[in-house]
């Protein structure tokens, strides 16, 4: 009967508004929770019958949905591994308990922000036990090719603060000026010495010792020879010559002071096209750039000054890790006390067709589901993704003013439904009194 359906509709209204009040209270309670995604409660009418003379009230049903795709504003912090996603995408994470259980690959969860710090094992984790996941880099800092539609190749980002690293020197560029007055008649024939440091395969500092011996004319009235003999030895065994070359410089108006020719006496042959020669030091082959014939890009003979203008080399000595940071493309960089920075991980961003279909878990994490669709791992800043911001946290998406306004409306609606129940009760009491 219609009066009973009115009572049921009132009860349904109480339940629906109680559900909405629960979501409001949850939103307000997490208004200061970083990464919290607010819950939206909507009402749907329930229709029992719409035809006939007697109308039956169906009531209302409450449905809730967490708006995971909504992004909060970013707040700056002082921690380099406080991370937030600016734009589309989520950070891959896992529960530390899954990792410690050792039952296999930890299940990938997603989050939009996190304050990560190294724990006792070096893992980048939050205070709630959430571990950041990424792809480990190769020893040279490059990232291998990884599957983008599966998470099995992701590993917990582990920072070894006691890590040592070094890289052998494989190439040296000699930007040296030899004095033009050293090869003229009457010059003292002084041998010029130039030690150049390099690092061997174990990161130990060694050096190649380069001596430049001028060819001084002996006959009276002879022009300058413009010729130097370059002899190279290795500090590991300085008694052995690993390379000897005769350098001749031009003195014409067009290309004066540049290399005119290089004659190989011993060691690796000089490559006229690249200006390189290769000698074998204790750690292996070492490429030395002395310049291309006719160009002043490396070795020159000008004026009367011996000057190592620019000596550059690759490789570096062994160093200790001093800091870690994450750039906008998700590359995790470790900086060492030698001034060297090396990539050790890449953190991708995960994109899904329907983020709101994910299952919400504790600590602002979400689990992909059938409703969210298949995920894909993108490089941050590529494709449909945003970028990763370090020194930042994403704030809660709760607007307290709107929630308080909605709470007042919900309270009024709840009271109105209670009044309907009270009125139905009075009507039933009147019906009962008819018998009397």
C-alpha positions in Angstrom: 0.0 0.0 0.0 1.1 3.6 -0.7 1.5 4.5 3.0 3.8 1.7 3.6 5.9 2.6 0.5 6.2 6.1 1.9 7.7 4.7 5.1 10.1 2.6 3.0 11.0 5.6 0.9 11.8 7.6 4.0 14.0 4.9 5.4 15.8 4.7 2.1 16.3 8.5 2.2 17.8 8.2 5.7 20.2 5.5 4.5 21.2 7.4 1.3 21.9 10.6 3.2 23.8 8.7 5.9 26.0 7.3 3.1 26.5 10.8 1.7 27.4 12.1 5.2 29.9 9.3 5.6 31.7 10.3 2.3 31.6 14.0 3.4 33.2 13.1 6.8 35.8 11.0 5.0 36.6 13.9 2.6 36.9 16.5 5.5 39.0 14.1 7.6 41.5 13.8 4.7 41.5 17.4 3.6 45.1 17.6 4.7 46.1 14.2 3.4 48.6 14.4 0.5 47.4 12.5 -2.5 43.9 11.9 -1.2 41.2 11.7 -3.9 37.7 12.9 -2.7 34.7 10.7 -2.8 31.6 11.8 -4.7 28.2 10.5 -3.6 25.3 10.7 -6.1 21.6 9.8 -5.6 19.6 7.6 -8.0 15.8 7.3 -7.8 14.3 3.8 -7.5 11.0 3.4 -9.4 8.7 0.6 -8.3 5.7 1.5 -10.5 4.8 4.4 -12.5 1.3 3.4 -13.9 -2.1 2.9 -12.3 -4.0 4.9 -9.9 -2.1 3.9 -6.8 1.5 5.2 -6.7 4.1 3.2 -4.9 7.1 5.1 -3.7 10.4 3.5 -4.6 12.8 5.7 -2.7 16.4 6.6 -3.4 19.7 4.8 -3.7 23.2 6.3 -3.0 26.2 5.5 -5.2 29.7 6.6 -4.4 32.7 7.0 -6.6 36.3 8.1 -5.9 37.4 10.7 -8.4 40.9 9.3 -8.9 41.5 11.2 -12.2 41.1 14.5 -10.4 44.5 16.0 -9.6 45.2 18.2 -6.6 47.5 21.2 -6.5 51.2 20.8 -5.8 52.9 21.9 -2.6 56.7 22.3 -2.5 58.9 20.5 0.0 62.6 20.3 0.9 63.1 16.6 0.1 64.5 15.8 -3.3 62.6 12.4 -3.4 59.2 13.9 -2.6 57.5 13.2 -5.9 54.3 14.2 -7.5 52.8 13.7 -11.0 52.0 16.9 -12.8 49.5 15.9 -15.4 48.3 12.5 -16.5 49.7 9.3 -15.1 50.5 7.5 -11.9 53.7 6.4 -10.1 54.2 2.6 -9.8 54.7 1.5 -6.2 54.4 -1.7 -4.1 53.8 -2.6 -0.5 57.0 -3.1 1.5 55.3 -6.1 3.2 55.0 -7.8 -0.2 58.6 -7.2 -0.9 59.8 -8.5 2.5 57.5 -11.5 2.2 59.7 -12.8 -0.6 56.8 -14.6 -2.3 57.6 -13.4 -5.8 57.2 -10.2 -7.7 55.4 -7.6 -5.5 52.1 -6.5 -6.9 52.2 -3.1 -8.7 50.0 -0.4 -7.1 49.6 3.2 -8.3 49.8 6.5 -6.6 50.0 10.1 -7.6 52.4 11.3 -5.0 54.7 10.2 -2.2 57.3 11.3 0.2 60.1 8.7 -0.4 63.1 8.2 1.8 65.7 5.4 2.0 65.0 2.8 4.6 67.6 0.6 6.4 67.9 -1.5 3.2 68.2 1.5 0.9 64.7 1.2 -0.6 62.9 4.4 -1.4 59.8 4.0 0.8 57.2 6.2 2.4 56.5 6.2 6.1 53.4 4.0 5.4 55.6 1.3 3.8 55.0 2.1 0.1 58.1 1.3 -2.2 58.8 3.2 -5.4 59.3 1.0 -8.5 61.4 1.6 -11.5 63.6 0.0 -14.2 67.2 -0.4 -13.2 69.9 1.2 -15.5 72.8 -0.6 -17.1 76.3 0.0 -15.6 76.9 2.7 -18.1 73.7 4.6 -17.1 71.6 3.6 -20.1 68.1 2.2 -19.6 67.5 -1.2 -21.3 64.4 -1.9 -23.5 61.6 -3.0 -21.2 58.1 -4.3 -21.8 55.5 -1.5 -21.5 52.3 -3.6 -21.0 53.5 -5.5 -17.9 55.1 -4.7 -14.6 57.3 -7.8 -14.0 60.5 -5.9 -15.1 59.9 -3.1 -12.5 62.1 -3.4 -9.4 62.0 -1.6 -6.1 64.3 1.5 -6.4 67.2 0.8 -4.0 69.8 3.4 -3.2 73.1 2.2 -2.0 74.5 5.2 -0.2 77.9 3.4 0.2 78.1 2.7 -3.5 81.4 3.4 -5.2 81.8 4.0 -8.9 84.5 4.8 -11.4 85.0 4.8 -15.1 88.2 4.3 -17.1 89.5 7.0 -19.4 89.3 6.1 -23.1 89.8 9.4 -24.8 92.0 12.5 -24.2 92.0 15.7 -26.2 95.3 17.7 -26.3 94.7 21.4 -26.7 98.4 22.4 -26.4 100.4 25.3 -27.9 104.1 24.7 -28.6 106.4 27.7 -28.8 107.3 28.6 -32.3 110.6 30.0 -31.1 111.6 26.5 -29.9 112.5 25.3 -33.4 114.5 28.3 -34.7 118.3 28.4 -35.1 120.0 29.0 -31.8 117.1 27.7 -29.6 118.1 25.9 -26.5 116.3 22.7 -27.5 114.5 22.4 -24.2 112.3 19.3 -23.9 108.8 20.2 -22.8 107.1 17.8 -20.4 103.3 17.4 -20.1 101.8 14.8 -17.7 98.1 14.0 -18.4 96.1 12.1 -15.8 93.9 9.2 -16.8 92.0 6.6 -14.8 92.5 2.9 -15.3 89.9 0.1 -15.2 89.9 0.1 -11.4 89.5 3.9 -11.1 93.1 4.3 -10.1 94.7 7.6 -11.1 97.6 7.1 -13.6 99.2 9.4 -16.2 100.6 9.5 -19.6 103.8 11.5 -19.8 104.2 13.4 -23.0 107.5 15.0 -23.9 107.9 17.4 -26.9 111.5 17.6 -28.3 112.1 20.4 -30.8 114.2 19.9 -33.9 116.7 22.8 -33.8 118.5 23.7 -37.0 122.3 23.5 -36.7 123.4 25.1 -39.9 123.9 28.9 -39.9 121.1 30.8 -41.6 118.7 27.8 -41.6 115.0 28.5 -41.4 112.9 27.3 -38.4 112.2 23.5 -38.7 108.7 23.8 -37.1 109.2 20.2 -36.1 108.7 18.5 -32.8 109.0 14.9 -31.7 106.2 13.8 -29.4 107.1 10.9 -27.1 104.5 9.2 -24.9 105.2 7.0 -21.9 102.9 5.4 -19.3 103.4 6.1 -15.6 102.8 2.4 -14.9 106.1 1.6 -16.7 107.8 4.9 -17.7 110.8 3.0 -19.2 108.7 1.9 -22.2 107.7 4.3 -25.0 104.1 3.6 -26.0 104.1 6.1 -28.9 106.4 8.4 -30.8 105.3 10.9 -33.5 107.0 13.6 -35.5 104.8 16.7 -35.6 105.4 19.3 -38.3 103.6 22.7 -38.2 102.8 25.0 -41.1 104.2 28.6 -41.2 102.5 30.0 -44.3 100.1 33.0 -44.2 97.0 30.9 -44.6 97.4 28.1 -42.0 100.4 29.1 -40.0 100.6 27.5 -36.6 98.5 24.5 -37.5 99.6 20.9 -38.0 101.0 20.3 -41.5 101.8 16.6 -41.1 102.2 13.8 -38.5 104.6 11.0 -39.0 104.2 7.8 -36.9 107.4 6.4 -35.5 105.8 3.9 -33.1 102.4 3.4 -31.5 99.1 3.5 -33.2 98.8 5.2 -36.6 97.7 8.8 -36.8 94.2 9.2 -38.5 94.3 12.3 -40.7 90.5 12.3 -41.1 89.8 12.5 -37.3 93.0 13.8 -35.9 93.2 10.9 -33.5 95.9 8.4 -32.6 95.7 5.4 -30.3 98.3 4.2 -27.8 98.1 1.3 -25.4 98.3 2.1 -21.8 98.2 -0.5 -18.9 94.4 -0.4 -18.9 93.9 -0.8 -22.6 93.8 1.4 -25.7 93.7 5.2 -25.2 92.5 7.5 -27.9 94.4 10.8 -28.1 93.0 13.7 -30.2 95.9 16.0 -31.4 94.0 17.7 -34.2 93.3 17.6 -37.9 95.9 18.8 -40.4 95.3 22.4 -41.3 93.0 23.1 -38.4 93.6 24.8 -35.0 91.2 22.6 -33.1 93.8 21.0 -30.8 97.6 21.3 -31.1 99.2 24.5 -32.4 102.6 26.2 -32.7 102.3 29.9 -32.1 104.3 32.7 -30.5 106.8 31.7 -27.8 104.6 30.2 -25.1 104.2 26.6 -24.1 100.6 26.4 -22.9 98.3 23.4 -22.2 95.3 25.5 -23.4 92.6 22.8 -23.0 93.2 19.2 -21.8 90.0 17.2 -21.7 89.3 13.6 -21.0 86.5 11.2 -20.2 86.4 8.8 -17.3 86.5 9.6 -13.6 88.0 8.2 -10.3 86.1 6.2 -7.7 83.7 8.2 -5.7 81.0 7.9 -3.0 77.4 8.6 -3.5 76.3 11.9 -1.9 72.8 12.6 -3.1 69.9 11.3 -5.2 67.3 13.2 -7.3 64.6 12.4 -9.8 64.2 14.5 -12.9 61.0 15.4 -14.8 61.4 12.4 -17.1 61.6 9.9 -14.2 65.3 9.3 -14.3 66.8 8.7 -10.9 70.3 10.3 -10.8 73.0 9.5 -8.2 75.6 12.2 -7.6 79.0 11.3 -6.3 81.6 13.3 -4.5 83.8 13.4 -7.6 81.2 15.6 -9.2 79.9 12.8 -11.5 76.2 12.1 -11.9 75.0 8.7 -13.1 71.5 7.4 -14.0 70.6 4.4 -11.8 66.9 3.9 -12.4 64.0 5.2 -14.5 60.6 5.6 -13.0 57.8 5.3 -15.6 54.3 6.8 -15.4 51.4 4.4 -15.7 48.3 5.4 -17.8 44.9 3.6 -17.8 41.8 4.1 -19.9 39.6 4.6 -16.8 41.5 5.6 -13.7 38.3 5.9 -11.7 37.7 2.2 -12.2 40.7 1.3 -10.0 40.3 -0.2 -6.5 41.1 2.2 -3.7 43.5 1.0 -1.0 45.1 2.4 2.0 47.8 5.1 1.9 46.4 6.8 -1.2 47.3 3.8 -3.4 45.1 2.3 -6.1 45.1 -1.2 -7.7 44.3 -1.6 -11.5 41.2 -3.7 -12.1 39.1 -5.0 -15.0 37.0 -1.8 -14.8 40.1 0.5 -15.1 41.3 -1.2 -18.3 44.8 -2.4 -19.3 47.6 -0.2 -18.2 50.6 1.0 -20.2 54.0 2.2 -18.9 55.2 5.4 -20.5 58.3 7.5 -20.2 57.4 10.5 -18.1 56.8 13.5 -20.3 56.1 11.3 -23.3 52.8 10.4 -25.0 49.8 11.2 -22.9 51.6 11.6 -19.7 52.6 14.5 -17.6 56.0 14.8 -15.9 57.3 14.0 -12.5 58.0 16.9 -10.1 60.5 16.4 -7.3 60.6 18.5 -4.1 56.7 18.5 -4.3 53.7 16.7 -3.0 50.1 16.6 -4.4 47.6 18.0 -2.0 44.2 16.6 -1.2 41.4 17.2 -3.7 39.0 18.0 -0.9 37.5 21.5 -0.9 36.4 22.0 2.7 34.1 24.9 2.0 32.1 22.8 -0.6 32.1 19.8 1.8 30.7 21.9 4.7 28.0 23.3 2.4 27.1 19.8 1.2 27.0 18.6 4.8 24.4 21.3 5.7 22.3 20.2 2.7 22.6 16.5 3.7 21.6 17.3 7.3 18.4 19.1 6.1 17.6 16.2 3.7 18.1 13.7 6.5 15.8 15.7 8.8 13.2 15.9 6.1 13.2 12.1 5.6 13.0 11.6 9.3 9.9 13.9 9.3 8.4 11.7 6.5 8.8 8.7 8.8 7.3 10.6 11.7 4.3 11.7 9.6 3.7 8.2 8.3 3.8 6.9 11.9 1.2 9.4 12.9 -1.0 8.4 9.9 -0.7 4.8 10.9 -1.7 5.7 14.4 -4.8 7.5 13.2 -5.7 4.4 11.1 -5.3 2.3 14.2 -7.5 4.6 16.2 -10.4 4.2 13.7 -11.1 0.8 15.2 -11.6 2.3 18.6 
